Amino acid sequence: MEYIFLLGACVCFSVQSIFSKLYQIKSGGGIKACLVNSIMTSFLGAIYCIGYALITKSDIFFAITKPAMVYSLIYAVAGMVSTVVFLFGLNFGNLSILTTYSLLGGMVLPFVYGIFFCNEDFTFFKCLGTVLLLTSLIPTAYESYKKNGVSAENLRKNSHLIFPIFCFLVFFGNGMTGVVAKAHQMSLNAITSDQFVMLGSFEKTLLSLIVFGIYIFSARKTEKAGDVSPKISLSHSLLLGIYLLCYAAIHSMGDIFSLLCASEMDSSIQFSIISASCIFFTAIIGQLLFKENISKPQKISFIFIVLGIVFVMISSVYGI
């Protein structure tokens, strides 16, 4: 059953990229738009979980424990750190490098946590598969770096000192979301997956609102007196809202599948496969829907991904 949950998480986290891409195209992809994305998707995600609970008749409101609230808060903070630092980090360095560190964190930290704190098996094929999955990040990151470089407009004073800090925070934030989710699912006072996602979504909504308020207050000082924000039509706003709603529903469902999987599968296997699968499926979606060509470095990455997943699955099934 855990493999069905794993497949569901991989599909959801990949399909959500469709609506993320559409929102980015229609909104312009600025920092303010990204923060609005974080606020609305978190809030809509919480609403989705409530609707999901009503349909499945889950006791979503009355079985919440204090430990679960602490875990979900840490989960929300880690998610916010990863998202916000990623956005601000683009002002100091290259997108491909930040993306690589984010994916590395999603693979490495759950792997280390599972081996050292959950007494998960440390097998040869698991290690070999994980190394191959990590290696799959290198070709596409190198291609993107060589193609785009670091533009002058993204460079700031002392960026060579600040950017490595942002890379570490993105690595740590994204990795900790997997670690905290696993820790909660293994705890004695664990709540259901939809309850945990609902709590985390509400808490992330509040954190996003706080960060958004700080950003607006800070940006107000740098805006020129004559600047006027462009007006957005009602139909355009509704379209953006539909994209956010679809993204929130699919992402929340992916979170629920991931948490259900975490209660039955080694984190050292689960999160490596999810991260690698997202790279693979997102590239396929980009080619089919957005006419984004799959380059030779991406094809090389796919080979490493397939081999890595095969070795990890062999380790999971046969324990070698």
C-alpha positions as CSV (number, residue, x, y, z in Angstrom):
1,M,0.0,0.0,0.0
2,E,2.9,2.4,0.7
3,Y,4.0,2.2,-2.9
4,I,0.5,3.5,-4.0
5,F,0.9,6.4,-1.5
6,L,4.4,7.1,-2.9
7,L,3.2,7.1,-6.5
8,G,0.3,9.4,-5.5
9,A,2.8,11.8,-3.8
10,C,5.1,11.8,-6.9
11,V,2.3,12.4,-9.3
12,C,0.7,15.2,-7.2
13,F,4.0,17.0,-6.6
14,S,4.8,16.8,-10.3
15,V,1.3,17.8,-11.6
16,Q,1.2,20.9,-9.3
17,S,4.1,22.3,-11.4
18,I,1.5,22.9,-14.2
19,F,-0.4,25.4,-12.2
20,S,2.7,26.9,-10.6
21,K,4.0,27.6,-14.1
22,L,0.7,29.0,-15.3
23,Y,0.6,31.3,-12.2
24,Q,4.1,32.4,-12.7
25,I,3.4,33.3,-16.4
26,K,0.2,35.2,-15.7
27,S,1.4,37.0,-12.5
28,G,4.8,38.0,-13.8
29,G,6.7,36.0,-11.1
30,G,7.7,38.9,-8.9
31,I,8.5,38.5,-5.2
32,K,5.1,40.1,-4.2
33,A,3.3,37.6,-6.5
34,C,5.2,34.7,-5.0
35,L,4.3,35.8,-1.4
36,V,0.7,36.1,-2.4
37,N,1.0,32.6,-3.8
38,S,2.4,31.3,-0.5
39,I,-0.5,33.0,1.4
40,M,-3.3,31.8,-0.8
41,T,-2.1,28.3,-1.5
42,S,-1.5,27.7,2.3
43,F,-5.0,29.0,3.1
44,L,-6.7,27.2,0.3
45,G,-4.8,24.0,1.3
46,A,-6.2,24.2,4.8
47,I,-9.7,24.7,3.4
48,Y,-9.2,21.7,1.1
49,C,-8.2,19.6,4.1
50,I,-11.3,20.5,5.9
51,G,-13.5,19.6,2.9
52,Y,-11.6,16.4,2.5
53,A,-12.2,15.6,6.1
54,L,-15.9,16.3,5.8
55,I,-16.2,14.0,2.8
56,T,-14.3,11.2,4.5
57,K,-15.9,11.9,7.9
58,S,-12.6,12.4,9.5
59,D,-12.4,13.8,13.0
60,I,-10.2,16.6,11.9
61,F,-10.9,19.2,14.6
62,F,-11.2,17.3,17.8
63,A,-8.2,15.0,17.9
64,I,-5.4,17.5,17.6
65,T,-2.6,17.1,20.2
66,K,-0.1,19.6,21.5
67,P,2.9,17.6,20.2
68,A,1.3,17.6,16.7
69,M,0.9,21.4,16.9
70,V,4.6,21.7,17.7
71,Y,5.6,19.4,14.8
72,S,3.3,21.2,12.4
73,L,4.6,24.6,13.4
74,I,8.2,23.5,12.8
75,Y,7.0,22.0,9.5
76,A,5.4,25.4,8.5
77,V,8.5,27.3,9.6
78,A,10.8,25.1,7.6
79,G,8.6,25.4,4.5
80,M,8.5,29.2,4.9
81,V,12.3,29.4,5.3
82,S,12.8,27.3,2.2
83,T,10.3,29.4,0.1
84,V,11.1,32.9,1.3
85,V,14.9,32.4,1.4
86,F,14.8,30.9,-2.1
87,L,13.0,33.9,-3.4
88,F,15.3,36.4,-1.8
89,G,18.3,34.3,-2.7
90,L,17.6,34.9,-6.4
91,N,18.8,38.5,-5.9
92,F,22.3,37.2,-4.9
93,G,22.9,34.2,-7.1
94,N,21.9,31.7,-9.7
95,L,18.5,29.9,-9.8
96,S,20.0,26.5,-10.7
97,I,22.3,26.5,-7.7
98,L,19.5,27.3,-5.3
99,T,17.3,24.6,-6.9
100,T,20.1,22.1,-6.6
101,Y,20.6,22.8,-2.9
102,S,16.8,22.6,-2.3
103,L,16.6,19.2,-3.9
104,L,19.8,18.0,-2.1
105,G,18.3,18.9,1.2
106,G,15.1,17.0,0.3
107,M,17.2,13.9,-0.3
108,V,20.1,14.1,2.2
109,L,18.5,15.2,5.5
110,P,15.7,12.6,5.4
111,F,18.2,9.9,4.4
112,V,20.5,10.8,7.3
113,Y,17.6,11.1,9.8
114,G,16.2,7.7,8.7
115,I,19.6,6.0,9.1
116,F,20.8,7.5,12.3
117,F,17.5,8.2,14.2
118,C,15.0,5.7,12.9
119,N,17.3,2.7,12.8
120,E,16.6,2.2,9.1
121,D,18.7,-0.3,7.2
122,F,22.0,0.9,5.9
123,T,22.3,-1.3,2.8
124,F,24.6,-1.2,-0.2
125,F,21.9,-0.7,-2.9
126,K,20.2,2.0,-0.9
127,C,23.5,4.0,-0.6
128,L,24.3,3.4,-4.3
129,G,20.8,4.4,-5.4
130,T,20.9,7.6,-3.3
131,V,24.3,8.5,-4.7
132,L,23.0,8.1,-8.2
133,L,19.9,10.2,-7.4
134,L,22.1,13.0,-6.0
135,T,24.4,12.7,-9.1
136,S,21.3,13.3,-11.3
137,L,21.2,16.9,-10.1
138,I,24.6,17.8,-11.5
139,P,24.1,17.7,-15.3
140,T,21.0,20.0,-15.3
141,A,22.4,22.3,-12.7
142,Y,25.7,22.7,-14.7
143,E,23.8,23.3,-17.9
144,S,21.6,26.0,-16.4
145,Y,24.6,27.7,-14.8
146,K,26.5,27.7,-18.1
147,K,23.5,28.9,-20.0
148,N,22.3,31.7,-17.6
149,G,25.3,32.5,-15.5
150,V,24.8,35.1,-12.8
151,S,23.4,38.2,-14.3
152,A,24.8,41.6,-13.2
153,E,21.3,42.7,-12.2
154,N,21.1,39.8,-9.7
155,L,24.5,40.6,-8.1
156,R,24.7,42.7,-4.9
157,K,27.5,43.8,-2.7
158,N,29.0,40.9,-0.7
159,S,26.9,38.4,-2.6
160,H,29.8,35.9,-2.5
161,L,29.4,35.9,1.3
162,I,25.6,36.1,1.6
163,F,24.6,33.6,-1.2
164,P,26.3,30.5,0.5
165,I,24.2,31.3,3.6
166,F,21.0,31.3,1.5
167,C,22.0,28.1,-0.1
168,F,22.5,26.4,3.3
169,L,19.1,27.8,4.5
170,V,17.3,26.5,1.4
171,F,19.0,23.1,1.8
172,F,18.1,22.9,5.5
173,G,14.6,24.3,5.2
174,N,13.5,21.9,2.4
175,G,15.2,18.9,4.0
176,M,13.6,19.6,7.4
177,T,10.1,19.5,6.0
178,G,10.7,15.8,5.2
179,V,12.4,15.1,8.5
180,V,9.6,16.7,10.6
181,A,6.9,15.0,8.6
182,K,8.6,11.6,9.3
183,A,9.2,12.4,13.0
184,H,5.6,13.3,13.5
185,Q,4.3,10.2,11.7
186,M,6.5,8.0,13.9
187,S,5.6,9.8,17.2
188,L,3.2,8.2,19.7
189,N,0.8,11.2,19.6
190,A,0.6,11.4,15.8
191,I,-2.6,12.8,14.3
192,T,-4.0,11.9,10.9
193,S,-2.4,13.1,7.7
194,D,-5.2,15.5,6.8
195,Q,-5.2,17.0,10.3
196,F,-1.4,17.6,10.1
197,V,-1.6,19.2,6.7
198,M,-4.5,21.4,7.8
199,L,-2.5,22.6,10.9
200,G,0.6,23.2,8.9
201,S,-1.3,25.0,6.2
202,F,-3.0,27.4,8.7
203,E,0.3,28.1,10.4
204,K,2.1,28.7,7.1
205,T,-0.7,31.1,6.1
206,L,-0.1,33.2,9.2
207,L,3.7,33.1,8.7
208,S,3.3,34.1,5.0
209,L,1.0,37.0,6.0
210,I,3.6,38.2,8.5
211,V,6.4,38.0,5.9
212,F,4.2,39.7,3.3
213,G,3.4,42.6,5.7
214,I,7.1,43.1,6.4
215,Y,7.9,43.0,2.7
216,I,5.2,45.6,1.9
217,F,6.4,47.9,4.7
218,S,10.0,47.6,3.6
219,A,9.2,48.1,-0.1
220,R,7.1,51.1,0.6
221,K,10.2,53.0,1.7
222,T,12.0,52.3,-1.6
223,E,9.1,53.1,-3.9
224,K,9.0,56.4,-5.8
225,A,6.1,58.7,-4.9
226,G,4.8,58.7,-8.5
227,D,4.8,55.0,-9.0
228,V,1.4,53.4,-9.5
229,S,0.8,49.7,-9.4
230,P,-0.7,48.4,-12.6
231,K,-4.4,47.5,-12.3
232,I,-5.4,43.8,-12.8
233,S,-8.8,43.0,-14.4
234,L,-11.4,40.9,-12.6
235,S,-11.1,38.1,-15.1
236,H,-7.3,38.0,-14.7
237,S,-7.6,37.9,-11.0
238,L,-10.2,35.1,-11.2
239,L,-7.8,33.1,-13.5
240,L,-4.9,33.5,-11.0
241,G,-7.3,32.4,-8.2
242,I,-8.2,29.3,-10.1
243,Y,-4.6,28.4,-10.7
244,L,-3.9,28.9,-7.0
245,L,-6.9,26.8,-6.0
246,C,-5.8,23.9,-8.2
247,Y,-2.3,24.1,-7.0
248,A,-3.4,24.1,-3.4
249,A,-5.7,21.1,-3.8
250,I,-3.1,19.0,-5.6
251,H,-0.2,20.0,-3.3
252,S,-2.3,19.3,-0.2
253,M,-3.3,15.9,-1.6
254,G,0.4,15.2,-2.3
255,D,1.3,16.1,1.3
256,I,-1.4,13.7,2.6
257,F,0.0,10.9,0.4
258,S,3.5,11.7,1.5
259,L,2.5,11.6,5.2
260,L,0.6,8.3,4.7
261,C,3.7,6.9,3.0
262,A,6.0,8.2,5.8
263,S,4.3,6.1,8.4
264,E,5.1,2.9,6.4
265,M,8.2,3.5,4.4
266,D,11.8,4.4,5.2
267,S,12.4,8.1,4.8
268,S,15.8,7.4,3.3
269,I,13.9,5.8,0.4
270,Q,10.7,7.8,0.2
271,F,12.1,11.4,-0.1
272,S,14.9,10.4,-2.5
273,I,12.4,8.9,-4.9
274,I,9.9,11.8,-4.5
275,S,12.6,14.4,-5.3
276,A,14.0,12.5,-8.2
277,S,10.6,11.7,-9.7
278,C,9.6,15.3,-9.6
279,I,12.7,16.2,-11.7
280,F,11.7,13.6,-14.2
281,F,8.0,14.2,-14.4
282,T,8.3,18.0,-14.3
283,A,10.6,17.9,-17.4
284,I,8.1,15.7,-19.3
285,I,5.2,18.0,-18.4
286,G,7.3,21.0,-19.4
287,Q,7.9,19.5,-22.9
288,L,4.3,18.3,-23.4
289,L,2.4,21.4,-22.2
290,F,4.9,24.3,-22.4
291,K,7.1,23.2,-25.3
292,E,10.2,23.1,-23.2
293,N,12.9,21.0,-24.9
294,I,14.6,18.2,-23.0
295,S,18.3,18.8,-23.4
296,K,21.1,16.2,-23.4
297,P,22.1,17.0,-19.8
298,Q,18.5,16.4,-18.7
299,K,18.5,13.1,-20.5
300,I,21.7,12.2,-18.7
301,S,20.0,13.1,-15.4
302,F,17.1,10.9,-16.3
303,I,19.4,7.9,-16.7
304,F,20.8,8.5,-13.2
305,I,17.3,9.0,-11.9
306,V,16.0,5.7,-13.3
307,L,19.0,3.7,-12.2
308,G,18.9,5.4,-8.7
309,I,15.2,4.6,-8.2
310,V,15.7,1.0,-9.4
311,F,18.5,0.4,-6.9
312,V,16.5,2.1,-4.1
313,M,13.5,-0.1,-4.9
314,I,15.7,-3.2,-4.9
315,S,16.9,-2.3,-1.5
316,S,13.4,-1.7,-0.2
317,V,12.0,-5.0,-1.5
318,Y,14.9,-7.3,-0.9
319,G,16.7,-5.5,1.9
320,I,20.1,-5.5,0.2
